[in-house]
């Protein structure tokens, strides 16, 4: 067992010497002094400890015996045992009759310190094991399926349930300090202190993911777990000292569900922040269509889909027209509600919508054209001058002769 090191040995010496008037030495399993109230003895081989370790019993050394052992001093030495294994020894310097009464007290104190350290080490190891599992799960590769399933079984995690990923992104993260936990690690520890069963992992200097298994209600698999998002947002507001955004992905079952949920959470965060930089919480279920369409961000199809909105850039009132269009879609294409939301007359709205139709070449009375315009607006958060420069106004067929 390697739990006993110089740091823990010094802690034992410091704590026990506050309550007893004798020098204390702590030795490793080979009898080498790791810490002592007499710093000059650190690194020496302790003869009395060697006897106690060999016999696995408390050993007393009086003045006569000390003269026969090289470098030995009168005192009492007791083996330290953790988890059924001897890991070192503790010694008290002084006449055996004087120090004997403190021997068991010092040993119990030392073993308690070592047991606490061993438990903390085991918990940290288990926590790192769980974190490594989460990282591998959100980066799922088909070839690792069997390994991940075995990993999940050892951790007691049912990966066939709905997997739900939350992504926390911190803003204004201060520079890392040597040997000090980073801001995201501090947040992770605070969350684990509140929810010790949470599956968490740091995925970057300012990013933390939380994985939850979700049991859908009887209402159906598509019911969004909004309560979990709200509860986590409140926990973060209480525990996080930095500005943050929280994004929830789609809940999907199976070993590959977590990776998809993680990807959808990242996309929801990116699109949500582009739409409203002041918003703090993003939910896949509230922006499913934009997230699903994000796969069309590149290629000729994306260029064609963005063309209708790009054509608005040719008009001097493009910002006003874009705002009008956004409000119209937000009001489910209800003209009365849109005019009220914009604070304009219904006739003014009708004029703007006709102008949008003329510029884009689309018929806003056609369901298919409205869908194309809506998709174009989702893929075009802003009017791009570079794109609009390459887009010509729509070509309309000539009117038939009168």
C-alpha positions in Angstrom: 0.0 0.0 0.0 1.4 3.4 -1.0 -1.0 5.7 0.8 1.6 6.9 3.3 3.8 9.7 1.9 5.8 12.6 3.2 2.9 14.9 3.2 0.6 12.7 5.2 3.4 11.8 7.5 4.0 15.4 8.3 0.3 15.9 8.9 0.4 13.1 11.4 3.4 14.6 13.2 2.0 18.1 13.2 -1.5 17.1 14.5 -0.3 14.6 17.2 2.5 16.9 18.6 -0.1 19.5 19.3 -1.6 17.3 22.0 1.4 15.3 23.4 4.7 16.7 24.8 6.9 14.2 23.0 8.6 14.0 19.7 6.8 12.0 17.0 8.4 10.2 14.0 6.5 8.6 11.1 8.3 5.9 9.1 7.4 4.2 5.8 7.1 0.4 5.3 10.9 0.2 5.0 11.6 2.0 8.3 12.8 5.3 6.7 11.7 8.4 8.6 9.3 10.4 6.4 8.5 13.2 8.9 9.6 14.0 12.4 9.4 16.7 15.1 13.1 16.7 14.7 13.5 17.6 11.0 17.2 16.5 11.1 16.2 12.9 11.3 14.1 12.9 8.1 15.5 10.3 5.7 17.3 8.3 8.4 16.6 4.6 8.9 14.8 4.1 12.1 16.0 0.9 14.0 13.0 0.8 16.3 10.6 1.0 13.4 12.3 -1.9 11.7 11.8 -4.1 14.7 8.1 -3.1 15.0 7.6 -3.7 11.3 9.3 -7.0 11.4 7.4 -8.3 14.4 4.2 -6.5 13.4 3.9 -5.6 17.1 4.5 -2.6 19.3 8.2 -2.4 20.2 9.7 -0.5 23.2 13.3 0.6 23.3 14.8 1.6 26.7 18.1 3.3 27.3 20.0 0.0 27.5 18.6 -1.3 24.2 19.1 2.0 22.5 22.9 1.8 23.1 22.9 -1.5 21.2 21.0 -0.2 18.1 22.8 2.2 15.8 21.3 5.6 15.9 18.3 4.5 18.0 16.8 6.5 20.8 14.6 5.4 23.7 10.9 5.3 22.9 8.0 3.2 21.6 7.2 2.3 18.0 3.9 1.0 16.7 3.1 -0.4 13.2 0.4 1.4 11.2 -2.2 -0.8 9.5 -4.7 0.3 6.8 -7.0 -2.1 5.1 -5.4 -5.1 6.7 -1.9 -4.1 5.4 1.0 -2.6 7.3 2.0 0.6 5.6 4.5 2.1 8.0 5.1 2.9 11.7 4.8 5.7 14.2 7.3 6.3 17.0 7.3 8.4 20.1 10.7 9.5 21.6 11.1 9.2 25.3 11.4 6.8 28.2 8.9 3.9 27.5 7.2 4.4 30.9 6.5 8.0 30.0 5.3 7.7 26.4 3.5 4.3 26.6 0.2 5.9 27.6 0.2 8.0 24.4 1.2 5.2 22.0 -2.3 4.0 21.2 -3.7 7.5 21.0 -1.1 8.5 18.4 -1.5 5.3 16.4 -5.3 5.7 16.3 -4.9 9.3 15.2 -2.4 8.4 12.5 -4.5 5.5 11.2 -7.6 7.7 11.1 -5.7 10.3 9.0 -4.5 7.6 6.7 -8.0 6.0 6.3 -9.5 9.4 5.5 -6.8 9.9 2.8 -7.3 6.4 1.4 -11.1 7.1 1.2 -10.5 10.5 -0.5 -8.1 8.9 -2.9 -10.6 6.1 -3.7 -13.4 8.6 -4.3 -11.1 10.7 -6.5 -10.2 7.6 -8.5 -13.8 6.6 -8.9 -14.7 10.2 -9.9 -12.0 10.2 -12.6 -13.2 6.8 -13.8 -16.7 8.1 -14.1 -15.4 11.2 -15.9 -13.4 9.2 -18.4 -16.5 7.2 -19.1 -18.6 10.3 -19.8 -15.9 11.7 -22.1 -15.7 8.4 -24.1 -19.5 8.3 -24.3 -20.0 11.7 -25.7 -17.2 11.0 -28.2 -18.8 7.7 -29.1 -17.1 5.5 -31.7 -18.8 2.3 -32.9 -15.7 0.3 -32.4 -15.7 1.1 -28.7 -19.3 -0.1 -28.2 -18.5 -3.3 -26.3 -16.0 -1.6 -24.1 -18.4 1.2 -23.2 -21.2 -1.2 -22.5 -18.9 -3.1 -20.1 -17.8 0.2 -18.5 -21.4 1.2 -18.0 -22.2 -2.1 -16.4 -19.4 -1.7 -13.9 -20.6 1.7 -13.0 -24.2 0.6 -12.7 -25.4 2.8 -15.5 -28.2 1.7 -17.8 -27.3 3.1 -21.2 -30.4 1.8 -22.8 -32.4 4.5 -21.0 -32.8 8.0 -22.5 -29.4 9.8 -22.4 -29.6 13.5 -21.9 -26.6 15.9 -22.0 -26.3 19.4 -20.5 -23.5 21.7 -21.6 -22.2 24.4 -19.4 -20.0 27.1 -20.9 -18.2 29.7 -18.7 -17.4 33.2 -19.8 -14.5 35.3 -18.5 -12.5 32.4 -17.2 -9.4 33.7 -15.4 -5.9 32.3 -16.4 -5.1 29.0 -14.8 -2.8 29.0 -11.7 -0.2 26.3 -11.2 -1.4 23.4 -9.0 -4.8 25.1 -8.5 -8.0 23.8 -9.9 -9.4 25.7 -12.8 -12.7 27.6 -12.7 -14.5 24.8 -14.5 -13.0 22.2 -12.1 -14.1 24.3 -9.1 -17.7 24.4 -10.6 -17.5 20.6 -11.2 -16.6 20.0 -7.5 -19.4 22.3 -6.3 -21.9 20.4 -8.4 -20.7 17.1 -7.2 -20.9 18.3 -3.6 -24.6 19.1 -4.2 -25.3 16.0 -6.4 -22.7 13.3 -5.6 -24.3 10.9 -8.1 -23.9 13.3 -11.1 -22.0 12.2 -14.1 -19.8 15.1 -15.1 -16.8 15.7 -17.3 -14.7 18.8 -18.2 -14.4 19.0 -22.0 -12.3 22.1 -22.2 -10.9 25.0 -20.1 -14.3 26.6 -19.9 -16.8 23.7 -20.7 -18.4 21.2 -18.5 -20.9 18.4 -19.5 -23.4 16.6 -17.3 -24.9 13.4 -18.4 -28.3 12.1 -17.0 -30.3 9.1 -17.7 -33.9 10.1 -18.2 -37.0 8.0 -17.8 -39.7 9.5 -20.0 -43.2 10.0 -18.6 -46.2 8.0 -19.8 -47.2 10.9 -22.0 -44.7 9.8 -24.5 -41.0 9.8 -25.4 -41.1 13.4 -26.9 -41.9 15.1 -23.6 -39.0 17.5 -23.0 -37.4 17.2 -19.6 -37.8 20.9 -18.9 -37.8 20.5 -15.1 -34.3 19.1 -15.1 -33.1 22.0 -17.2 -34.7 24.5 -14.8 -33.3 22.8 -11.7 -29.8 22.7 -13.1 -30.0 26.3 -14.2 -31.0 27.3 -10.6 -28.1 25.2 -9.1 -25.6 26.9 -11.4 -26.9 30.4 -10.5 -26.3 29.4 -6.8 -22.8 27.8 -7.3 -21.2 29.5 -10.3 -19.3 32.7 -9.7 -18.8 33.4 -13.5 -21.2 34.2 -16.3 -22.3 31.0 -18.0 -24.7 29.5 -20.6 -26.5 26.2 -20.1 -27.7 24.2 -23.1 -29.7 21.0 -23.1 -29.5 18.5 -26.0 -32.0 16.0 -27.3 -32.8 12.9 -25.1 -32.1 9.7 -27.0 -31.8 6.0 -25.9 -28.9 3.7 -26.4 -25.1 3.7 -26.2 -24.8 6.3 -28.9 -27.6 8.6 -27.6 -25.2 10.6 -25.4 -23.0 11.6 -28.3 -25.9 12.8 -30.3 -27.3 14.7 -27.3 -24.0 16.3 -26.7 -23.7 17.4 -30.4 -27.3 18.8 -30.3 -26.5 20.7 -27.1 -23.4 22.3 -28.7 -25.4 23.3 -31.8 -28.3 24.7 -29.7 -25.8 26.8 -27.8 -24.1 28.1 -30.9 -27.3 29.0 -32.7 -28.9 30.4 -29.5 -26.0 32.7 -28.7 -26.0 34.0 -32.3 -29.7 34.8 -32.1 -29.6 36.4 -28.6 -26.2 36.9 -26.9 -28.0 37.9 -23.7 -29.9 34.6 -23.3 -28.4 32.2 -20.7 -30.3 29.0 -21.1 -30.9 27.1 -24.4 -33.1 24.1 -25.0 -32.9 21.8 -28.1 -36.7 21.3 -27.9 -37.4 25.0 -28.3 -35.2 25.3 -31.4 -35.3 21.8 -32.9 -35.7 22.9 -36.5 -32.7 25.3 -36.5 -30.5 22.6 -34.9 -31.6 20.0 -37.4 -31.0 22.3 -40.3 -27.6 23.2 -39.0 -26.2 20.2 -41.0 -26.9 22.3 -44.1 -24.5 25.0 -43.1 -22.2 24.4 -46.0 -22.2 23.3 -49.6 -24.2 24.4 -52.6 -27.5 23.5 -51.0 -26.8 25.9 -48.2 -26.0 28.6 -50.7 -29.3 28.1 -52.5 -31.3 28.0 -49.2 -29.8 31.3 -48.1 -30.5 33.1 -51.4 -34.0 34.4 -50.5 -32.7 36.2 -47.4 -29.6 37.4 -49.2 -31.7 39.1 -51.8 -33.1 41.4 -49.1 -29.7 43.0 -48.8 -30.3 44.7 -52.1 -32.9 47.0 -50.6 -32.0 50.1 -48.5 -34.7 49.0 -46.0 -33.2 45.5 -45.6 -32.8 45.7 -41.7 -36.5 46.8 -41.3 -37.7 44.1 -43.7 -35.7 41.4 -42.0 -37.1 42.5 -38.6 -40.6 42.5 -40.1 -40.1 39.0 -41.4 -38.7 37.7 -38.1 -41.7 39.1 -36.3 -44.1 37.6 -38.8 -42.7 34.2 -38.4 -42.6 34.7 -34.6 -46.3 35.5 -34.7 -47.1 32.3 -36.7 -47.7 34.5 -39.8 -50.7 36.2 -38.1 -50.8 39.7 -39.7 -52.9 41.3 -37.0 -50.6 40.0 -34.2 -47.5 41.0 -36.2 -48.7 44.5 -36.8 -49.4 44.9 -33.1 -46.0 43.4 -32.1 -44.2 45.9 -34.4 -46.4 48.8 -33.5 -47.4 49.5 -37.1 -50.6 49.8 -39.2 -51.9 46.6 -40.9 -51.5 48.3 -44.3 -47.8 49.1 -43.5 -47.3 45.5 -42.7 -49.0 44.4 -45.9 -46.7 46.7 -47.9 -43.6 45.3 -46.3 -44.6 41.7 -46.9 -45.3 42.5 -50.6 -41.9 44.1 -50.8 -40.3 41.0 -49.2 -42.0 38.9 -51.8 -40.8 41.1 -54.7 -37.2 41.0 -53.5 -37.0 37.3 -52.7 -39.1 36.2 -55.7 -41.3 34.1 -53.4 -45.0 34.0 -53.0 -45.8 34.5 -49.3 -49.3 33.0 -50.0 -47.6 29.7 -51.0 -46.9 27.2 -48.2 -43.9 25.9 -50.0 -42.4 29.4 -50.6 -43.1 30.4 -47.0 -41.3 27.3 -45.8 -38.3 28.1 -48.0 -38.2 31.6 -46.7 -38.4 30.4 -43.1 -35.5 28.0 -43.7 -33.5 30.7 -45.4 -34.0 33.0 -42.4 -32.9 30.2 -40.0 -29.7 29.6 -42.0 -29.0 33.4 -42.2 -28.8 34.9 -38.7 -27.5 38.1 -40.4 -27.6 39.6 -43.8 -24.2 38.8 -45.4 -22.9 41.5 -47.7 -20.4 38.9 -49.2 -23.2 36.5 -50.1 -25.7 39.2 -51.3 -23.0 40.6 -53.6 -23.1 37.3 -55.5 -26.9 37.0 -55.6 -28.9 38.6 -58.4 -32.5 39.8 -58.0 -35.0 37.1 -58.9 -35.7 36.6 -62.6 -39.5 36.9 -63.2 -41.2 35.5 -66.3 -42.3 38.2 -68.7 -45.9 39.2 -68.5 -48.0 37.7 -71.3 -49.0 40.1 -74.0 -52.3 41.9 -73.5 
